Amino acid sequence: METLYTIFHFIIAIGLLVSIHEFGHFWVARKTGVKVIRFSVGFGKAIFSYQKTADSTEYVLSAIPLGGYVKMVDEREDEVKKEDLPFAFNRQPLWARSAIVVAGPLFNLLLAIVLFWAVFIIGETGMRPIVGEISSSTLAADAGFVEGEEILLVNNKNAPTWAEAMTLIFSAVMQGEQDVSVLTKNSDEIEQLHLLQFTKQDTEDPEKLFEKLGLKPWSPELEAIIGKVIDNSPASLAGLKTGDLVISANGEIVKDWMQWVEFVRDRPELSIALMVEREGVHVPLTIVPERIETEQKDFGRIGAAVHIPEELINSLRVEYSLPPIEALSAACKKTWFYSVSTLKMMSKMIIGEASSKNLSGPISIAQYAGESAERGLVPFLKFLAMVSVSLGVLNLLPIPVLDGGHLMFFFIEAVKGSPVHEKIQIGFQQVGILMLMSLMVFSVFLDIERIFQ
């Protein structure tokens, strides 16, 4: 059921984003006088079509909802009737052809602005960016962070939630910024500026970077009360239930939740004798944590979450929203920020300064779609906006087959005064297809590797 949920939201996401992209080409083509033969949402067999007259655009809904396409009158693709020659794409002036091509990526970026604007208008709820315990020999310790401080700004950008603060820090590092300033305040409202200093090597492995950074959200001391049990997990199979209070493990008294977590993590696939309190009665149980393998260290997990009192959640929760005009400005800045971040990350991966582990394939994107949708409307809108930015920026790269490749040929045409020979274009497009297919296969391989890890 969870897999179907993920696939459904992945199809919705990709179908919407690619259809908006194609609509950009379609709309500008119509405005510049190019005749559009067909505008299809989806690929494959048509399940619905509408055409006002035999000579007008055919609107099609196809069976495979993973994108869409626009078919224009073009002498390079099909034989064109004499009366349609003035409306052929290949006969349009250079500026018109360029506008049609650039419209697809541009519409993706405009969609991202609209989505981010909606997110800022609706508002989002997150946890206050309060700093937790600082471990020694970390970048946070070197920068002078103290437990209990609340993050206000990262590189002069507002950080209303913990997730936003971490996004700003990691994005800055991945863009190559070696100094990241973080403004905080303590419980006495005294502000403090901390300078996190990174090296180029820090971008190579995001997981190691997180450990080296040493910033963790503040975690209050909680009783070891089970708040949620995942179906078919070790906790469920052992008989743990919501509301159980863990009293002891292997005879050792459990004082709080974090002690219990560490106890479990240190014992993958080892039997643990539990004593829990359930409705005033002591109940003995036996549980065997599953083994989770990572590159650094294996650890145990039982598939249970802590119970957090509602009043504590309310004290840590923050709601953040903006009025419409401010939201529009913030949405434009956010779209620009992620566009630049995407370009810088791509360039760093190409020259080998960033790990290929930062690359996400279709399986990862599908998982993100399902997870964000499960968390609510706002997280799903943010996911759509960020993927839309990536789609827009990727298509502007000067790679044959992509829109940026066509723009590259148009630029050469503008310089030399005549179009690039068709055979040369076809040759470069074949290379572009090979590059994209190789990238797709590699990204899928990384996705599968992540699953097995």
N, C-alpha and C positions, 0 to 999 in steps of 0.2 A: 504493500500500500504506500509506504514511504517512497519507494522508487517511482511509482506512478505519479505521486505528488511532485517529485523533483522533475521528472520528465515533462509534466504538464506545464510547470512554470518556466522551464527552460524553453519550451516551444513558444509560449506566450512572449517571453523576453526576446528571443532571436527573431521570431516572426514580426513583432512590433518594430524592433530597431532596424531590421533590414528593409521592411516595407516603407518606413519613414525615409530611409536612405534613397530608395528607388523613387519614392514620391517626389523627392527633391529634383531628381533628373527629369521626371515626367512634367512637373509643374513648369520648370524653366524652359524645357523644350517647347511646351505649348506656347509660352509667353514669347519665345523668340521665333515662332513661326515654323517650327519643325513638326511634321506630321507624325503622330504617335499611332502605331498600328495596334499595339496591345499593352495594357498595364495589368500585370498579374501579381496577385498576392499569393505566394506559394509557388511550388514547382510541380511538374508531373501532370497527371490527367486533370482536366478541368472538371470541377463538380458544380460550378455555377458560372454563367457568363451573361453579360448584358452588352448589347450594341444597338445604339439608337437607330443608325442607318448603316447600310452596307459599306459606306465610305468613312465612317467615324471610328473613333477609338473603341476597341473591345476591352471591357473590364472583366477580368477573370479571377475567380477564386479557385485555386488548385489544391490537389489532394495532399501535397507535402508542405506543411505550413512553416518551412524553415527559410523564410526570405521572400524573394519576389524578383521580378525583372521588368524592364521597359524595352519594348521593341519599337524602334523608330524606322522610318523610311531611310534607307542607306544603300547606295549603289554598290558598296563594297561587300554587302551581305546577300542581297537579292536583286533580281531584275526589277527596275522601277518604271512604272507607267510614265509616259511622257508628261501628262498633266501634273504628276506628283514631283517631277524633278526639282522645281523651285523650293519644295518643302523638304528635300532630302538633307539629312544631317551633314553629309560630307560636302554639300554645296554651300553651307552657311559660312559667313565670315569667321575668322579666327576667334574674335571676342565672343561670339555666340556659342561656338563649340566649347570654348573654355568655360563659359558660364554654365553650360549644361553639365559638363563633367564635374566641376567643382561644387555644384549644387547638392550632390548626394552627401559628401562629407560635411558640408556646411549645415545641412538640415539635421544631421546627427548632433552636431555641436549646439545648434539651436534647441533641439529636443532636450539635450542635457541641461541647458539653461532653464527651460520650462520646468523640467523635473526637479532640479535643485530649488527653483523658486517655489514650487509646490511644497517641497520639504520644509523650507524656511517658514512658509505661511502656516502650514499645518502645525509645525513645531515637532520636536522630538524629545523623548525622555531618555535620560541616561544617568549614569552615576557621576557624582561630583568628582572632579579630578584631584582627590586627596591622596597624597603620597604615603605609601606603606613603609614597612621596615626596610632600611637601606643596608644592603650587604657590603662588607668591606671589599676592597680591591675591585670596585666597579666604577664605571664612568660617573654614575650618579653620586657615589661617595666622594670621588675626586672633585666633583663640581660643588660639593657642600650641601647637598639636599639633606633635609631632616624629616623624619617621620611626622606626619600630621600636617605638613604644609599643603596648601591647595594651589594648584597650577592656575594661573590667570591668562598668560600669553605665551605663545611659542613663536619666536622670531617676529614679535609684534602682531601676531595673528591671534584672535580670540579663541580660547580653548574652553568652551562651556562644559564639556563632558570628558570623562577619562578616555573614551574611544577617540574623540576628536583630538585630544592632546597627543595621544600616541601616534595617530595618523600624521599629524603635522611634524612630529619629531622624525618618524621613520621616512616620510616623504622627503624631508629636507636632506637627510643623510643619503638616500638613494639618488637624489639629484646632484650629489657631490659636494654639498656644503659640509665643511669640516668643523665649523663652529656653529652651534645652535644655542641661542639664548632663551632661557625659560624664566619668566617672572612668576614668583609665588608669593603667597601671604601666609602667615602663621595664625594661630588662634587669637593672637593679640592684634590682628589686622596690620602687622608690620610686613612690608613688602621686601622681598629679597630677589636679586637677579643672579641666576646660576648660568654658567657657561659650560655646555657639554662639548667636549672636543673629541672628534673622531678621526680615523685614518682612512685611507683609500681601501685598505684591506677589510674594513668593517662592513662594506657593502657586499662582500662575496658570499656570505651565508647569513640570511635573515635570522635563523634560529640562534646562531652563536651571537649575533649582534644583540638580540633581546637579552640574553644572559649577561653579556658584557655591559649592557646599559645599566641593568640593575634597578630599574624603576618598576615598582609593583603597586597596584592599588591598595589603599589602606583596608585592612580586614579586621573587623572587631572580633573580640574573643567570643566565640559562640559555643553553646553546649552541643555535644555530639548527638543531636536529634535528627533522625532521618526525615527529610522533607519531601523527597521524591525517589521512587525506585523505578529503574528502567526495565521494561519487560524483557524476559529471557537473559537478564544479566546475572552475574554471580550473586548479587544481592537478592535478586528475585528468587533464584534457585535455592538460596540458603534459607529463605523464609522471612527475610527482613521486610518490615512494613512501615508505611508512613506513620510517623509519630513515635517510633521506637527510640529509646534513649540508650546509647551504647555506654555500658557501665565499665566493662573490662574486656581486655583482649589477651588471650593466653595468660590470664591471671594478673595482668598489669592494669592498674586503674587508668581509665581514660578521662582526662580532666577537661579537654575541650575538643572541638572538631578538627583543628589543625593537627593536634597530636594523633588523632585517629587517621587522618589522611596520610601523614608521614609513615605511620605504622603499616598501613596497607601498601603504600608505594614501595616500601622496603621488602615486601614479601610476595613477589609474583609467583603464582602457582604453588604457594605454601599454605597448608591448612591452618586456619586461625580459629581457636575456640573462643566464642563470644558469650557474653552475658548481657542481655538487654532488658530494659524495664519497659513493659507493655501494659498500660492501664493498671499500674501499681503492682504488677506481678513480674517476678524475675523469670526470664525465659532463656535457656541455654540454646545456642545455635552454633553451627560450624560453617565457615565460609572459606572459599578458595579464590583469591583474587586472580583475574586473568592477567596474562603477561602482555604488556605493550612494549614493542621493540622500537627503539630510536637509535640514531647514530651515536648519541652520547652515552645513554644508559637505559637499560630495560627497567620498567617499573610495573607495579601492580595496580589494578583498577577493579572496582566492584560494581560500578554503575549505579551509584546513589548520590543524591545531592543533599546538602544541609537544609534544615528548616531555619528560615530567617524571619524573625518577628516583623509584623507589618509596620509597627512604629519605627523600627530601625531602618527598614527600606525607605520609608517616607523621609527620614532625616537625611539619607544619602542621595535621594533622587533629586534630579534637577530637570526642569522643563525649559526648553529654549525655543523661542519663535521670534519672528520679525514682522513688522508691518510691511505691506505690499511693496512700497518704493524701496525701502532698505533691503527687502528680500531679493528684489530684482538685481540690485547692485551686488549683493553678496553672491547671488547665483552666477553672475557673469565672472566675478573674481574666482569663484570655486571652479568653474569650467575652465578658465584660463590656467589656474593652478594645476589641475589634473592633466590638461593638455601638455603643458610644459614638462610636468613630471613624467608623463608617458614618453615623450620624445627623448628626454635625458636618459631615462631608464633603457630605452631601446638602443641609444648610441653607446651607452656604457656596456651593454651586453655584446654589442657588435665588436667593440675594441677589447673585450675581455676584462673590463674593470668591474663587472657585476656578474653574479652567478646566474646560470641558466635556470636555476631553481625558482627565479622570480617569474618565469614564464608559466602561464596558465593555459591549459588546453580545454577542449570541449567538455571533458568529464568534470574538471574542476569548476568550470563556469556553470555547468548544470547543477552541481552540488551547491555552489554559492546562491544560485537562483532559488533552489528549494529551501535552503536555510534562511535566506533573507525574507522570503515570503512567509515562512513559518513564524518569524519574529514580528511580522506586522506590515502594514501598508508603507510606512515611512522607510523602514530598512529596504523594502523591495524597490521603492522609487529611487533610493540612493544607489542601489545596485544597478538598476536600469540606466541611471544617469552616468555612472562611471564606465559601464560597458559601452554606452553610446559615445562617450568621449574617446574611448580606445578605438572603436570602430571608425569614427571620423578621422582621427589622427593616423591610424594605420592605412586608411585608404588614400591619404595624401602623400604617402611615401613614394618616391620616384622609382617604383618597381613596375615593370611592364605587366599588364593585365589589370593592375589596380588603377584607380582614377588618377593617382599621382603619376603613374607611368604615361597615361595619355597626355597629361599636362606637360610632362617632360618632352614628349614628341611635339606638342604644340609650341613649346618654347623654342625648340630647335627650328621649327618651321618659321617662327617669327624672326629668328636671327638670320637664317639662310634664304628666306624669301620664298621657299617652296616646301611642300610636305615631304616628310621622310618617306623613302621608297617603301612600298607596301611589303615587299619581301623582307626588308630589314626589320620592319615593325613585327611581322609574324615571327621572325627568328627570335627577337628579344622577348616576345610574349611567351614563346615556348620555354625560354629560360626562366621567365617569371613564374610560369605555372610550375615548373620543376622546383623552384625555390620555395613557393608556397606549399606545395605538397610535402616537401622535405620538412618544412617547419611544422606542418600539421602532424606528420608522423612522429616527429621528435616530441612535440607537446603532448601527444597522446601517450607516448612512452613515459614521459615524466609523470603524467596523471596516474598511470597504472602503478608506477614505482611508489608514488605517494600512498596509494590505496594499500599496497602490500606492507608499507612501513607503518 
